[in-house]
Amino acid sequence: MKTVCNICIGLTLIFAFAMLGGAQQSAKESSTPTKSSAGSPKSAATVSERPLILSGSIPMEGVKGRFDHFASGQGQVFVSALGNNTVEVISIFGGTVEHTITGVPGPQGVAFSPEANKLFVASVKGKLYIYDGASFNLITTIDFQGGADNLRYDAATKRVYVGCGDGEKTGAIATVDAMTNQRLGEEYKIGGEPESFQLEKSGPNIYVNIPDLKQIAVINRNTKAITRWPLTGLLMNFPMALDEADHRLFAGIREPPRLAVLDTASGHTVALLPSVADSDDLYFDAEHKRVYMPGGEGFIYVFQLNDPDHYQLLAKVPTALGGRTAGYFGRQGKGMHRFFLAIPARGGQSAEVRIYTIQD
């Protein structure tokens, strides 16, 4: 994963003013009233001011450097501490670090297969590490030329999709059988290094960000055809999320900072909104029709879907400089609708994972 360096002084000033404002969150107010889960009236303005509430923090003592990706499974959250060469295993319910996996140089993508009870970890050095999900003992490794980054697990086929390679010749989406640990023949050469990608659950498509080519590749797993959507005037499309029901794809753009919304039926851009700087993760909340976009600038931008073609900035939630790596896995149970944000160690402050409760 490429890193945006040299955070400017202006971002530091933004963060300073945000901290002076405490936990206040700016938002656009809507005149349409909503109701709380209990049925009592609650204005959209109230929701928009605080769509995410900071409700806890998990200290990551001794963890240095930047974080990369999150995954979840069996009541645990897994986060790649790329700069620390570890994967941290966190109990969702206990809110503590239960285990630390060592020996992975530059861990990036993580994925968990409940059917196989295995954890998969991609390394910048070009290996996929496969661990037993109970003991976290290493089972085996698989080599990938040019590195391995983002991972996605498809429960329907019990396959792990691996974003791998570092250029025109090696860039691909490859597959591994989660049950047998074997690399499969299903592989798609995309002509550039892949960043975030998303799998359709009810369709055949894989959507892939390719920043070097300034485009999104659409892979049809049935026909093996690859369609390409150019991103004119937009650079560094790294994070991605999918609203499959509304046929909308969200791409996080770093230059200029934008949230791009594309129609998955046509590839046309239907909305382009100013967004947080230095984004590296992007999530769609289907329950609330919201997009969560954290950035190293020190904010989480929360966008509200009004209809599939119209979106508004609901809130700018102040966080911390460098907080661009997040995990969101939907509602985990009653009172367990959470958003996780990794904050790297900085100055005298230790690294931590902050827990935000999503407000209805």
C-alpha positions as CSV (number, residue, x, y, z in Angstrom):
1,M,0.0,0.0,0.0
2,K,1.4,3.3,-1.0
3,T,1.7,5.9,1.7
4,V,1.0,9.7,1.4
5,C,3.9,11.4,3.3
6,N,4.7,14.9,4.4
7,I,1.4,15.9,6.0
8,C,1.3,19.6,5.6
9,I,1.2,22.2,8.4
10,G,-2.3,23.1,7.3
11,L,-3.5,19.7,8.4
12,T,-1.9,20.1,11.7
13,L,-3.8,23.4,12.2
14,I,-7.0,21.7,11.1
15,F,-6.5,19.1,13.8
16,A,-5.6,21.7,16.4
17,F,-8.9,23.6,15.8
18,A,-10.8,20.3,15.8
19,M,-9.4,19.4,19.2
20,L,-10.2,22.9,20.5
21,G,-13.8,22.1,19.5
22,G,-13.7,19.0,21.7
23,A,-16.2,16.4,20.6
24,Q,-18.3,18.9,18.6
25,Q,-19.1,17.6,15.1
26,S,-20.2,19.9,12.2
27,A,-23.0,18.7,9.9
28,K,-25.6,19.7,7.5
29,E,-29.0,19.7,9.1
30,S,-32.0,18.2,7.5
31,S,-35.6,19.4,8.0
32,T,-37.0,15.9,7.8
33,P,-37.8,14.5,11.2
34,T,-36.8,10.9,12.1
35,K,-37.5,8.6,14.9
36,S,-35.2,6.8,17.4
37,S,-35.2,3.1,17.7
38,A,-37.6,3.5,20.7
39,G,-40.1,5.3,18.4
40,S,-39.7,8.8,20.1
41,P,-39.3,11.8,17.8
42,K,-35.7,12.8,17.1
43,S,-34.7,15.4,14.6
44,A,-32.3,14.6,11.8
45,A,-30.2,17.5,13.1
46,T,-29.6,15.6,16.3
47,V,-28.6,12.5,14.4
48,S,-26.4,14.4,12.0
49,E,-24.5,16.1,14.8
50,R,-23.4,12.8,16.4
51,P,-23.8,9.9,14.0
52,L,-20.7,8.3,15.7
53,I,-20.1,8.5,19.4
54,L,-16.7,7.7,20.8
55,S,-17.4,5.0,23.4
56,G,-14.1,3.3,24.1
57,S,-10.5,2.9,23.3
58,I,-8.2,-0.2,23.3
59,P,-4.6,0.7,24.0
60,M,-1.9,-0.9,21.8
61,E,1.1,-0.5,24.0
62,G,4.4,-1.0,22.1
63,V,2.8,-1.0,18.7
64,K,4.8,1.3,16.4
65,G,4.3,2.6,12.8
66,R,1.3,2.7,10.7
67,F,-1.7,0.4,10.5
68,D,-3.2,-1.1,7.3
69,H,-6.4,-3.2,7.1
70,F,-9.0,-4.7,9.4
71,A,-11.1,-7.9,9.4
72,S,-13.5,-9.6,11.8
73,G,-14.6,-13.1,12.8
74,Q,-15.6,-15.3,15.8
75,G,-16.2,-12.3,18.0
76,Q,-12.8,-10.8,17.3
77,V,-11.3,-7.9,15.3
78,F,-8.0,-8.4,13.5
79,V,-5.9,-5.4,12.6
80,S,-2.6,-5.3,10.6
81,A,0.0,-3.3,12.4
82,L,2.1,-3.0,9.2
83,G,4.9,-0.8,10.7
84,N,5.1,-3.2,13.7
85,N,5.2,-6.4,11.7
86,T,2.4,-7.8,13.8
87,V,-1.3,-8.6,13.5
88,E,-3.3,-7.7,16.7
89,V,-6.2,-9.8,17.7
90,I,-8.8,-7.9,19.6
91,S,-11.9,-9.2,21.5
92,I,-14.9,-7.3,20.4
93,F,-16.8,-7.9,23.6
94,G,-13.9,-7.7,26.0
95,G,-12.3,-4.7,24.3
96,T,-8.8,-6.0,24.9
97,V,-5.9,-7.3,22.8
98,E,-6.1,-11.1,23.2
99,H,-3.2,-12.2,21.0
100,T,-0.4,-10.8,18.9
101,I,0.7,-12.6,15.7
102,T,4.4,-12.0,15.0
103,G,6.7,-12.9,12.1
104,V,4.8,-11.3,9.3
105,P,6.9,-8.7,7.5
106,G,4.7,-5.7,6.6
107,P,1.2,-7.3,7.1
108,Q,-1.5,-5.7,4.9
109,G,-4.8,-7.3,4.1
110,V,-6.5,-9.7,6.6
111,A,-9.5,-12.0,6.1
112,F,-11.2,-14.6,8.2
113,S,-13.0,-17.7,7.0
114,P,-15.5,-19.0,9.6
115,E,-16.1,-22.2,7.5
116,A,-12.4,-23.1,7.5
117,N,-11.7,-21.4,10.9
118,K,-8.6,-19.8,9.4
119,L,-7.1,-16.3,9.4
120,F,-5.4,-15.1,6.2
121,V,-2.8,-12.4,6.3
122,A,-1.2,-10.8,3.2
123,S,2.4,-9.5,3.4
124,V,4.0,-6.7,1.4
125,K,6.9,-9.1,0.9
126,G,4.8,-11.3,-1.3
127,K,3.4,-14.1,0.9
128,L,0.0,-15.0,2.1
129,Y,0.2,-16.4,5.7
130,I,-2.5,-18.9,6.7
131,Y,-3.2,-19.4,10.5
132,D,-5.4,-21.7,12.5
133,G,-8.3,-19.6,13.8
134,A,-8.2,-21.0,17.3
135,S,-4.5,-21.2,18.2
136,F,-3.2,-18.8,15.5
137,N,-0.5,-21.2,14.8
138,L,0.9,-20.9,11.3
139,I,-0.4,-23.6,8.9
140,T,1.4,-22.6,5.6
141,T,2.3,-19.7,3.3
142,I,1.7,-19.1,-0.4
143,D,4.0,-16.9,-2.5
144,F,2.8,-14.0,-4.7
145,Q,5.1,-12.1,-7.0
146,G,5.3,-8.4,-6.3
147,G,3.6,-8.5,-2.9
148,A,0.1,-9.2,-1.6
149,D,-2.2,-6.5,-0.2
150,N,-6.0,-6.4,0.0
151,L,-7.9,-9.6,0.8
152,R,-11.6,-10.5,0.4
153,Y,-13.4,-13.7,1.5
154,D,-16.3,-15.1,-0.5
155,A,-18.3,-17.4,1.8
156,A,-20.3,-18.8,-1.1
157,T,-17.3,-20.3,-2.8
158,K,-15.0,-20.5,0.3
159,R,-12.4,-18.6,-1.7
160,V,-10.0,-15.9,-0.6
161,Y,-9.4,-13.2,-3.3
162,V,-6.0,-11.7,-3.1
163,G,-5.0,-8.4,-4.6
164,C,-1.4,-9.0,-5.6
165,G,1.5,-7.8,-7.8
166,D,3.1,-4.4,-8.2
167,G,2.9,-3.4,-11.9
168,E,1.7,-4.1,-15.4
169,K,3.0,-7.7,-15.6
170,T,2.2,-8.9,-12.1
171,G,-0.9,-6.9,-11.0
172,A,-3.8,-9.3,-10.5
173,I,-6.7,-10.6,-8.5
174,A,-5.8,-14.2,-7.5
175,T,-7.7,-16.8,-5.6
176,V,-7.0,-19.3,-2.8
177,D,-9.2,-22.2,-1.7
178,A,-9.8,-21.5,2.0
179,M,-10.5,-25.2,2.8
180,T,-7.4,-26.7,1.1
181,N,-5.0,-23.8,1.2
182,Q,-4.3,-24.2,-2.5
183,R,-3.8,-21.4,-5.0
184,L,-6.4,-21.8,-7.7
185,G,-6.4,-21.2,-11.5
186,E,-8.9,-18.4,-11.2
187,E,-6.7,-15.3,-11.7
188,Y,-7.4,-12.0,-13.4
189,K,-4.5,-9.9,-14.8
190,I,-5.5,-6.3,-14.5
191,G,-2.4,-4.4,-15.8
192,G,-1.6,-2.6,-12.6
193,E,-1.2,-2.8,-8.9
194,P,-4.6,-3.3,-7.3
195,E,-5.8,-1.4,-4.2
196,S,-9.1,-1.9,-2.5
197,F,-11.6,-4.2,-4.4
198,Q,-15.1,-5.3,-3.7
199,L,-17.0,-8.5,-4.5
200,E,-20.7,-8.6,-5.5
201,K,-22.7,-11.1,-3.4
202,S,-25.6,-11.5,-5.7
203,G,-23.7,-10.9,-9.0
204,P,-20.5,-11.9,-10.7
205,N,-18.6,-8.7,-10.6
206,I,-15.4,-7.7,-8.8
207,Y,-14.7,-3.9,-8.7
208,V,-11.0,-3.0,-8.4
209,N,-9.2,0.3,-7.8
210,I,-6.1,0.6,-10.0
211,P,-4.5,4.0,-9.0
212,D,-1.6,3.7,-11.4
213,L,-3.9,3.5,-14.3
214,K,-6.4,6.1,-12.9
215,Q,-9.2,3.7,-13.4
216,I,-11.6,1.1,-11.9
217,A,-11.5,-2.4,-13.4
218,V,-14.7,-4.5,-13.4
219,I,-14.1,-8.2,-13.6
220,N,-17.0,-10.5,-14.6
221,R,-16.3,-13.8,-12.8
222,N,-18.6,-15.7,-15.2
223,T,-17.4,-14.5,-18.6
224,K,-13.9,-13.5,-17.4
225,A,-14.3,-10.2,-19.2
226,I,-12.7,-7.0,-17.8
227,T,-14.3,-3.6,-18.3
228,R,-12.4,-0.4,-17.4
229,W,-13.9,2.8,-16.1
230,P,-11.5,5.8,-16.4
231,L,-11.4,8.4,-13.6
232,T,-10.8,11.6,-15.5
233,G,-9.0,14.3,-13.4
234,L,-9.1,12.1,-10.3
235,L,-5.8,10.6,-8.9
236,M,-5.0,8.0,-6.3
237,N,-8.2,6.0,-6.0
238,F,-7.4,3.8,-3.0
239,P,-10.4,2.8,-0.8
240,M,-13.7,1.5,-2.1
241,A,-17.1,0.4,-0.8
242,L,-20.2,-1.1,-2.5
243,D,-23.9,-0.5,-2.1
244,E,-25.0,-3.5,-4.1
245,A,-28.8,-3.0,-3.5
246,D,-28.7,0.5,-5.0
247,H,-26.1,-0.3,-7.7
248,R,-23.7,2.2,-6.4
249,L,-19.9,2.0,-6.1
250,F,-18.0,4.4,-3.8
251,A,-14.3,5.2,-4.5
252,G,-12.2,7.3,-2.2
253,I,-10.0,9.8,-4.1
254,R,-6.9,11.4,-2.6
255,E,-6.1,14.0,-5.2
256,P,-8.2,16.0,-5.0
257,P,-9.9,14.6,-1.8
258,R,-13.2,13.4,-3.1
259,L,-15.9,10.7,-2.6
260,A,-16.8,9.5,-6.1
261,V,-20.1,7.6,-6.5
262,L,-20.5,5.5,-9.7
263,D,-23.5,3.7,-11.2
264,T,-22.5,0.0,-11.4
265,A,-24.8,-0.6,-14.3
266,S,-23.1,2.0,-16.5
267,G,-19.8,3.1,-14.8
268,H,-21.0,6.7,-15.0
269,T,-20.1,9.0,-12.1
270,V,-23.4,10.2,-10.5
271,A,-21.9,12.2,-7.6
272,L,-18.5,13.7,-6.6
273,L,-18.3,15.2,-3.1
274,P,-15.4,17.0,-1.3
275,S,-14.1,14.6,1.3
276,V,-11.4,14.0,3.9
277,A,-7.7,14.1,3.0
278,D,-5.5,11.0,3.0
279,S,-8.3,8.4,3.0
280,D,-7.4,4.7,3.1
281,D,-10.6,3.0,4.1
282,L,-14.2,3.4,3.1
283,Y,-17.4,1.7,4.3
284,F,-21.1,1.6,3.4
285,D,-23.6,1.2,6.2
286,A,-26.6,-0.4,4.5
287,E,-28.8,-0.1,7.6
288,H,-28.5,3.6,7.8
289,K,-27.6,4.3,4.2
290,R,-24.4,6.1,5.2
291,V,-20.8,6.2,4.0
292,Y,-18.0,6.3,6.5
293,M,-14.7,7.7,5.2
294,P,-11.8,8.2,7.7
295,G,-8.7,10.1,6.7
296,G,-5.2,10.9,8.0
297,E,-6.3,14.5,8.1
298,G,-7.9,13.7,11.4
299,F,-11.6,13.3,10.6
300,I,-14.2,10.7,9.7
301,Y,-16.5,12.1,7.1
302,V,-20.0,10.7,7.3
303,F,-22.2,11.0,4.1
304,Q,-25.9,10.3,4.0
305,L,-27.6,8.8,1.0
306,N,-30.8,10.7,0.3
307,D,-31.4,8.7,-2.9
308,P,-29.0,6.7,-5.1
309,D,-28.1,9.9,-7.0
310,H,-27.9,12.4,-4.1
311,Y,-25.7,12.5,-1.1
312,Q,-24.9,15.0,1.6
313,L,-22.2,15.5,4.2
314,L,-23.8,14.5,7.5
315,A,-20.9,15.1,9.8
316,K,-17.1,15.6,10.2
317,V,-16.1,13.6,13.2
318,P,-12.8,14.8,14.7
319,T,-10.3,12.0,15.4
320,A,-6.5,12.3,15.3
321,L,-3.8,12.8,12.7
322,G,-2.9,9.6,10.9
323,G,-6.2,7.9,11.8
324,R,-7.1,6.6,8.3
325,T,-7.4,2.8,8.9
326,A,-10.8,1.6,10.0
327,G,-13.0,-1.5,10.4
328,Y,-16.8,-1.6,10.0
329,F,-18.6,-5.0,9.9
330,G,-22.3,-4.1,10.4
331,R,-24.4,-4.7,13.4
332,Q,-23.0,-7.5,15.5
333,G,-26.0,-7.8,17.9
334,K,-28.2,-5.7,20.1
335,G,-26.3,-2.6,21.2
336,M,-23.3,-3.8,19.1
337,H,-23.2,-1.5,16.1
338,R,-19.6,-0.2,16.1
339,F,-17.0,1.5,14.0
340,F,-13.3,0.8,14.7
341,L,-10.5,3.3,14.0
342,A,-6.8,2.6,14.4
343,I,-4.7,5.6,15.6
344,P,-0.9,5.2,15.2
345,A,1.5,6.1,18.0
346,R,2.6,9.7,17.7
347,G,4.8,11.8,20.0
348,G,4.2,10.6,23.6
349,Q,0.9,9.0,22.7
350,S,0.6,5.2,22.4
351,A,-1.2,3.6,19.5
352,E,-4.8,2.7,20.1
353,V,-8.0,1.4,18.4
354,R,-10.9,3.7,19.1
355,I,-14.4,2.3,19.2
356,Y,-17.3,4.4,18.0
357,T,-21.0,3.5,18.5
358,I,-23.2,4.2,15.5
359,Q,-26.3,6.2,16.3
360,D,-29.7,5.2,14.9
